[in-house]
Amino acid sequence: MSRKPDVRLPRKGSLIVMAMIIIPVLGLLAHPCLYAHASPGAEMPDGLETARTVTVNLYYADQARFALLAEQRQLSRFENPVALGRTIIRELAAGPIDKQRIRTLPKGDILKTFFIDADKTAYVDLNPEMWTHHPGGVQADMLAIYSIVNSLVLNMAEIDAVKILSPGREPTPTAGHLDLRYPLKANILLIR
């Protein structure tokens, strides 16, 4: 005569304790805020959040003087600040609509990677094409860098400073005009 194996079902209390542990963990894994400070290049998975429209100021060069002028745009704002930061830089590269403003960045996809760390520093890793298609010079370099920095810092509470990288390390495109070894704060003195 063969014996049946002794199979015990978990008690009701054990199931409740397991559910109390597993359900919050699963909820955290699906929460969109976990993706806000994701690793470089990470994108928000589709379908986890809905967008709302926000008005942002993009900073382009003034045609008449050495200054930045704001141009308002309506952009989709997701819960994930990384998505908004990428959109701001892509819109800057698309160029201004108003003829009183001139582009500060070359056309095209100049952004390689964008992420935000826990200290509220945005890391903007630019493709090498950014500097090969950029005219150069003290004023053009300053306006290009601060159009990025001001557009991110002054529109996003999640960002206090911006560190420019190209590609993946400190760039030297500004020929000593700007010290890009450290994160930059917004420069409101350039705004008119």
C-alpha positions in Angstrom: 0.0 0.0 0.0 1.5 3.3 -1.1 1.4 6.4 1.1 0.1 9.7 -0.1 2.6 12.6 0.3 1.8 14.9 3.2 0.7 18.1 1.5 -0.2 21.0 3.6 -1.9 24.1 2.4 -0.8 27.4 3.8 -2.9 28.7 6.5 -5.2 31.6 5.9 -3.0 33.9 8.0 0.1 33.0 5.9 -1.7 33.9 2.7 -2.7 37.3 4.1 0.8 38.1 5.2 2.2 37.1 1.7 -0.4 39.2 0.0 0.5 42.2 2.2 4.1 41.9 1.1 3.6 41.1 -2.6 0.8 43.6 -3.6 2.7 46.7 -2.5 5.9 45.5 -4.2 4.0 44.9 -7.5 2.4 48.3 -7.1 5.8 50.0 -6.7 7.2 48.2 -9.8 4.4 49.5 -11.9 4.5 53.1 -10.6 5.5 55.7 -13.2 7.6 57.8 -10.8 10.2 55.0 -10.7 11.1 55.8 -14.3 11.6 59.5 -13.6 15.3 59.0 -12.7 15.9 56.0 -14.8 19.2 55.1 -16.2 20.6 57.0 -19.2 18.5 56.5 -22.3 15.6 54.9 -20.5 12.3 55.7 -21.9 8.9 55.5 -20.2 7.1 52.3 -21.2 4.0 53.0 -23.3 0.6 53.1 -21.7 1.7 53.9 -18.1 0.7 57.5 -18.0 -1.3 60.1 -19.8 0.0 63.5 -21.0 -1.3 66.9 -20.3 -0.4 70.1 -22.0 1.9 72.7 -20.4 3.3 76.0 -21.6 7.1 76.2 -21.6 9.5 79.0 -22.6 12.2 77.9 -25.0 15.2 80.3 -25.3 16.5 81.2 -28.7 19.0 83.8 -29.7 17.9 87.4 -30.3 18.5 88.5 -33.9 19.5 92.0 -32.9 21.7 91.6 -29.9 23.7 89.1 -27.7 20.7 87.8 -25.7 18.2 85.0 -25.4 14.5 85.5 -26.1 11.8 83.3 -24.8 9.3 81.7 -27.2 6.3 80.0 -25.7 5.3 76.5 -26.8 2.6 74.1 -25.8 4.2 70.7 -25.0 2.9 67.4 -23.7 3.8 67.1 -20.1 4.1 63.5 -18.7 4.6 62.6 -15.1 8.1 61.5 -16.1 10.4 64.6 -16.2 12.9 62.8 -18.4 10.3 62.7 -21.2 9.7 66.5 -20.9 13.4 67.3 -20.8 14.0 65.3 -24.0 11.0 67.1 -25.6 12.4 70.5 -24.7 15.8 69.8 -26.2 14.2 68.4 -29.4 12.0 71.5 -29.7 15.0 73.7 -29.3 16.8 71.9 -32.1 13.7 72.3 -34.3 14.2 76.0 -34.2 12.1 79.1 -33.4 8.8 80.0 -35.1 9.1 83.7 -34.5 11.5 85.4 -37.0 12.8 87.8 -34.3 14.6 84.7 -32.8 17.4 82.6 -34.4 18.3 79.0 -33.7 21.0 78.3 -31.2 21.3 74.6 -32.0 21.8 72.8 -35.3 18.9 71.0 -36.9 18.4 67.3 -36.3 18.6 64.9 -33.5 21.5 66.3 -31.4 20.5 64.5 -28.2 22.2 61.2 -27.4 21.1 60.7 -23.8 19.2 62.6 -21.2 18.7 61.8 -17.5 18.2 63.5 -14.1 19.9 62.4 -11.0 18.7 62.6 -7.4 20.4 65.9 -6.8 18.2 67.5 -9.5 21.1 67.7 -12.0 20.1 67.0 -15.6 22.8 65.3 -17.8 22.5 66.3 -21.4 24.7 64.0 -23.6 24.9 65.6 -27.0 25.8 63.8 -30.3 29.1 64.9 -31.9 27.0 66.4 -34.7 26.0 69.2 -32.3 29.5 70.6 -32.5 30.4 69.8 -36.1 27.3 71.7 -37.4 27.6 74.5 -34.8 29.2 77.8 -36.0 31.4 78.2 -32.9 32.7 81.4 -31.4 32.3 82.8 -27.9 28.8 84.2 -28.4 27.3 81.3 -30.4 28.7 78.8 -27.8 27.3 80.7 -24.8 23.9 81.1 -26.4 23.8 77.4 -27.5 24.7 76.2 -24.0 22.5 78.6 -22.1 19.5 78.0 -24.4 19.6 74.4 -23.3 20.3 75.2 -19.6 17.8 78.0 -19.3 15.1 76.1 -21.2 15.4 73.1 -18.8 16.0 74.8 -15.5 13.5 77.6 -15.8 10.7 75.2 -17.0 11.2 72.2 -14.8 11.1 72.2 -11.0 12.9 68.8 -11.1 16.1 70.4 -12.5 18.4 72.9 -10.7 21.5 72.5 -12.9 22.5 71.0 -16.2 25.7 69.1 -17.0 26.6 69.0 -20.6 28.3 65.9 -22.0 29.5 65.1 -25.5 29.5 62.1 -26.3 29.3 60.7 -22.8 32.2 62.9 -21.4 33.0 66.5 -20.8 33.0 68.3 -24.1 35.6 70.8 -25.2 33.7 72.5 -28.0 33.7 75.9 -26.5 37.4 76.5 -26.8 37.7 77.7 -23.2 34.8 80.1 -23.5 32.8 78.2 -20.9 33.9 75.8 -18.2 31.8 72.7 -18.8 33.4 70.6 -16.1 30.7 71.4 -13.7 26.9 71.6 -13.9 25.6 75.0 -15.0 22.8 77.0 -13.4 20.4 79.2 -15.4 21.8 82.5 -16.6 18.9 84.9 -16.4 21.2 87.8 -17.3 21.2 86.6 -20.9 17.4 86.8 -21.1 15.8 89.9 -22.7 
